[in-house]
Structure formats: C-alpha cells, structure tokens
Amino acid sequence: MSKTRPPYSPAFRQQMIDLVHAGRRPEDLAREFEPTAQTIYNWVAQADRDAGS
C-alpha cells in the first residue's frame, strides 16, 4: 500500500525555491525538510521557466 500525503502548499514550495536561490543546496533542504532533492530541483526549474529564465 502506498503512502500518500497532501500536496505541498504553494507557500512552502516558494520558500524552498527562495532558499535554493539564496544558495542552499536541494540535498541539504531534503535532509532538513520532507521533499526529496529531486522534487526541490523540479520546483526550482519550473519557477525559473515560469519567470522566463
């Protein structure tokens, strides 16, 4: 049986994106918070695409 959780809130995602842009590594954030490093990389990449960079 798979374990599911509610989606992360937009505010939480933005906080992770801001921390990466401030110089934190997704791997470090993954250890400190719940999402995986790959998930955080995906959020940052999508935010960069949305911003046009």
Buried (B, 14 or more C-beta within 10 A) or exposed (E): EEEEEEEBEEEBBEBBBEBBEEEBEBEEBBEEBEBEBEBBBBBBEEBEEEEEE
